[in-house]
Amino acid sequence: MISTEQISTLINGGTVIDAAGEKVGKVGQVYLDDQSGQPEWVTANTGLFGTSESFIPLRGAAVRGDDEVQVAFDKSVIKDAPRLDADGHLDADDEAELYRYYGIETAGADQDRQDLAGQGQDLRGEGRDVHSEVQDTSGPNTDDAMTRSEERLKVGTEKVATGRARLRKYIVTENVTTTVPVQREEVRLEREPITDANRDQAVAGGDLTEEEHEVTLTEERVVVNKETVPVERVELGTETVTDEQQVSEEVRKEQIEADLPDEATRRENTERG
């Protein structure tokens, strides 16, 4: 709990640091809750040369040493907060706008502060710790959990054309030599003497006569014909061959790490042990 004495010390030269321990700026003003009178907001001098003030909730904040207050939000979130006039008081509309930006639920919170103030208790009263709620400090309010995502490699195959095969028929000419037997007739003169066996044929005609005999000679000539006959069938076909290829690709994944206070870190290590 931030006491009145600590408020005075912070206003007189105090420094605001973010959840990661990075300096945000000098403390400007501390705003108290109208109902409970407890510290609710602190302004930090940000911008170029500290020319503007950013409003930061004190929920979950803690004083470090004598002159530092550590808030529960990151510096980048604080610097993008709505710019309001730091005139010493926040009206209901301005405060609601800041609550929405920082993702702080306000439903029922005002009544809780009124009840605690009526009982003489502050926001950190016994049995109640309103700062134990998990807050989304990165922007829009989502939920208490953080989702970690990663890329997974999905590998498939697709068929692509790699070439074309074509079957083409054309005519070539070649010389063929073969030997063919052929026959022919030739004239042969045959003489035989007159004997008792052929005498009768020899004297069948006149004594002296004139005669003329002739014979027709024949021979075989080579005749060449061509015919087309089928000798072979050729066709195109395909077959599937399976190979293996290695695929190497970079994938990204998110990692989640926590910046915990020293006591929480020791408690976590003890629980793991």
ZIRA-V393946 format. One line per field, one symbol per residue. ss: DSSP state (H for helix, E for strand, C for the rest). phi: phi as a letter, one per 40 degrees, with the letter a starting at -180 (. if undefined). A space follows every 10 residues. Layout:
ss: ???
phi: ???
//
This chain:
ss: CCCHHHHHHH HCCCEEECCC CCEEEEEEEE EECCCCCCEE EEEEEECHHH CEEEEEECCC CEEECCCEEE CCCCHHHHHC CCCCCCCCCC CHHHHHHHHH HHCCCCCCHH HHHHHHHHCC CCCCCCCCCH HHCCCCCCCC CCCCCCCCCE CCCCCCCCCC CCCCCCCCCC CCCCCCCCCC CCCECCCCCC CCCCCCCCHH HHCCCCCCCC CCCCCCCCEC CCCCCCCCCC CCCCCCCCCC CCCCCCCCCC CCECCCCCCC CHHHHHHHHH HHC
phi: .ccccccccc ccgcbcbccc gcccicccbb bcccccgcdb bbbbcbgcfg cbbbcbcccg cacbgbbbbc ccbccccccc cdcbccbgab ccccccccdc ccgbcbcgcc cccccccccg bccbccgabc ccccbcccic cbacbbcbba cbcbbbbacb cbibbbbbbb bbbbcbbabb cbbabbcbcb bbccbdcbcd ccbccccbab aabbbccbac bcbbbbbcbc babbacabbc bcbbbcbbac bbacbbbbcb cdcccccccc ccc
//
